[in-house]
Amino acid sequence: MTAAVLQQRASAFLDLCKPRVVALIVFTAMVGMALSTPGVVPLAPFFWGSLGIALAAASAAALNHVIDRRVDARMTRTRHRPLPTGTLNERQAVGFALLLALASMLILTVLVNPLTAVLTFFSLIGYAVVYTVWLKRATSQNIVIGGAAGAAPPVLGWTAITGEVHAYALILFLIIFAWTPPHFWALAIYRRDDYAGVGLPMLPVTHGVEFTRWQILFYTIVLVMVTLLPYLTGMSGLIYLAGTSVLNIGFLGYAIALVTNRGDRLAMDMFNYSVLYLMALFAILLVDHYLKL
């Protein structure tokens, strides 16, 4: 096997992991770790917890590629993934996913704590099996119900350090849970023809774009209210309140504009903003934690 082929194969395995999604997952988990303790985060559980959560997220992503391979081959957005193009076969992808899952569980159980391992395992199953196999194909509320798996990382990070599920960790869970529908439905509006073509019951396909726009606005309002909880409960201070208020004005502005604007490009702009929004919000949580006013 030549160096070029090896490089192509390695790149394909990396693509299976959805590295940008995993990076966001690990970042929110790390913030959960930092917020769980008033001082410096213990290095060992921070490192091994981050690695274990990353491997589990990558495993879930790889399994998602396997389960959705036929659908991916028919969609413009995903037809260039490793399985539809034949760069990797199903056996390679499944073996890779299981290896990552096994490594994750061993690391979290032995080097972190059993609670984090159990919660991470259920999150992996929730995304790779419950959402991808069933919910995604069963109901237009798939992303609302399935969003629980994607909202788990801050809780996993918190338990990696403390060994317990704290109410503050659940607030972080709620923020991502409320953020997920407007984030994903904005993309679904833009890609609705793709989803309709493969028969996936995404909200813009089953209920129309107009209804989806109003649902995005509704969930954005819910998100704005949920993001006040860290300040109202004393978890975070004025730095967080000020920074999140600016972010929420932008998010709400997009949601309102989406109701009145019929162009699909705005939906994609909102999707891109929502990714930056979540990263910035958790970064502000981190700054506020160490520089609380």
Stockholm file with secondary structure:
# STOCKHOLM 1.0

chainA/1-293         MTAAVLQQRASAFLDLCKPRVVALIVFTAMVGMALSTPGVVPLAPFFWGSLGIALAAASAAALNHVIDRRVDARMTRTRHRPLPTGTLNERQAVGFALLLALASMLILTVLVNPLTAVLTFFSLIGYAVVYTVWLKRATSQNIVIGGAAGAAPPVLGWTAITGEVHAYALILFLIIFAWTPPHFWALAIYRRDDYAGVGLPMLPVTHGVEFTRWQILFYTIVLVMVTLLPYLTGMSGLIYLAGTSVLNIGFLGYAIALVTNRGDRLAMDMFNYSVLYLMALFAILLVDHYLKL
#=GR chainA/1-293 SS CCHHHHHHHHHHHHHHTCHHHHHHHHHHHHHHHHHTSSSCCCHHHHHHHHHHHHHHHHHHHHHHHHHTHHHHHHCTTTTTSHHHHTSSCHHHHHHHHHHHHHHHHHHIIIIICHHHHHHHHHHHHIIIIIIIIIIHHHCTTHHHHHHHHHTCHHHHHHHHHHSSCCHHHHHHHHHHHHHHHHHHHHHHHHTHHHHHHHTCCCHHHHTCHHHHHHHHHHHHHHHHHHTTHHHHTTSSCHHHHHHHHHHHHHHHHHHHHHHHCCCHHHHHHHHHHHHHHHHHHHHHHHHHHHSCC
#=GC SS_cons         CCHHHHHHHHHHHHHHTCHHHHHHHHHHHHHHHHHTSSSCCCHHHHHHHHHHHHHHHHHHHHHHHHHTHHHHHHCTTTTTSHHHHTSSCHHHHHHHHHHHHHHHHHHIIIIICHHHHHHHHHHHHIIIIIIIIIIHHHCTTHHHHHHHHHTCHHHHHHHHHHSSCCHHHHHHHHHHHHHHHHHHHHHHHHTHHHHHHHTCCCHHHHTCHHHHHHHHHHHHHHHHHHTTHHHHTTSSCHHHHHHHHHHHHHHHHHHHHHHHCCCHHHHHHHHHHHHHHHHHHHHHHHHHHHSCC
//
